[in-house]
Amino acid sequence: MIIPHDFGIELIEYEAKGKKNEFPLFEECPNCKCPSPGNLHRNGYYWRYAVTEEFSIRIPICRMKCLHCEANFSILPDFLIPYYQHTIHTILGRVLQNLEGKKSNGSRQLLKFHLNRYLKNVNWVHSFFVSLGRVIGMSGDIKRKP
C-alpha cells in the first residue's frame, strides 16, 4: 500500500535530509485500523529515483509494517507519483507545455505516453480539483485547461 504524505519540503531538501526526514506517525494502521503503538514498525527503506528536468537523484522511501495484519506500506512524498520516476511537477509541466503548443524537453515518446494518460483520465483529474473546490466546470474541448 502506498500512502502519499506532504513533508512540506521540496525534493532537494528531502534528498539532503535522507533517512532523517520527519516521517509521519500513525495512531492506527491504515489497513486494519488497529492501534498503532506496539503494532506499527518501521520496516526499513528502499531507494528510488526522482527525475526532474535538471537532475536525477536517489531518495529514500520509508516502509512500515503492521504486526497485526502484516500489511506493508510505503510513505511516498507528495511530489512523486506512484510507479513513476519523474516528479509530478515535471510531468505536469511537460503536458502543459504540449497543450499550449510549446516545445518541451525530454523524450517525445514519454511525453506522448504522459499526455495520453492525462487525456484518458482528465475527468478524474477534474473531479479531484472539484472536490477541493478549485474548479467549477469543464470546457467542451478536452485539450483545454478546465
N, C-alpha and C positions, 0 to 999 in steps of 0.2 A: 504494500500500500504506500502511496506517495502522499505526503502531507505538505502542501505549499506553506511557506512561512515568510512574513515580511520582517527581515532583520533590521530594516531602517537604515541600511548602508548600501553602497554601490559595490560592484563587482571587485574593483581594485582593493577596497578596504576589506572586503570579505576574504579575498585571497591573502592579504597581508596578515590577518588575524589567524587564518587557517583553522586548526582544531580548537583555538581559544575563542571562537565566536560564541556569542550568548545564545545557545540553543534553547528552545522553549522547554518549559517544564509542564507536564500534563498532570491534571488532577485525576484523570481516569483514562483508561485505554481507549483510543479512538475506535477500536474494533469491537471489543466485548463490553465496554463501559465499566469494567471492574475498577476499583480504586487503584490509583497509581502507586502509592507508597508500598514498596516491597514486591510489586509485580512488574513494573516497567524498568528495564535496564538498558543502558547504552550498550549497543551490540557492535561497537566499532565504527569504522568509517570506510567509505570507498571513495576513490578519486575519479573525477570526471572532468572533461574539458568544457570550458566556456569559451566560445568563439565570438569575437566581435569583428567589426571592420578593420580595427587596428592591430589586434593581437589575439593570441590563443593561449590560455593558461589552464593549469590544472588546479582544481579546488576540491576540498574535502566535503563529502556529504555524510551527515551523521545518520547512523542506523540505530533503531530502537527495537527492543523485543519485549513482548508481554509474556511473562512466565505462566500466566493463567490460560490464555487461549493460544499461545505460541505463535502469534502473528508478528511478523516483522514489518517495519515501516521505515521510510526514509524521510528526513526533514529536508525538503528541497527549497532553496532560496527562491523568492518570487520573481527574480529576473531570469530564471531558467524555465524552459518548457520541458515537461517530462518527455524523455526519449529523444531529445534534440540537443545537439551540441551548440548550436547558435543561440544567442540570448534572444529574449523576446523583443528587445529594442532593435536588434539587428534585423530580425525577420520582418517586423512591422515597418521599419524604416525602408527596407528594400521593396516591400509590397506597395507602400505608399508612393515611393518614387516611380514605380512602374505604372501605378494607376494614374499618376499625374503626367505620364508621358516622358519622364526624365530617365536618363541612363543611370543605372545603379551598378555598384561594384559587385564583384563576386561572380560565381558561375551562373550562366543564364538558365541551365538545366535545373539548378537548385532553386532559382528564383521562380521558374515555371511551376515547380513542384509546390512551393510555398503559396504562390498565387492561386493555383487550382484548389489547394486545400482551404485557403481563405474563402474563395468564392463558393465552394461547396458548403462551408459552414457559416456563411455570413448571417443567416437568420439566428444561429446560436450566439454569435458574437453580438448581434443587435439585442437579443434577449438579455444577455448578461448586462449590457450597459443600461437597458431599460430598468432592470431590477435595481441598479444603483441610482436610478433617477436622472441619468445623464442624457438620454436620447428620447425624443418623443415619438417620431415616426420614421418610416422607411421611404426612400425615394423609389420611383418606378424603375430606375436604372440600377442594376445590380452592381455596376462598376463605380457608381458614385458613392461618395462617403455618406453614410447615414447621418 
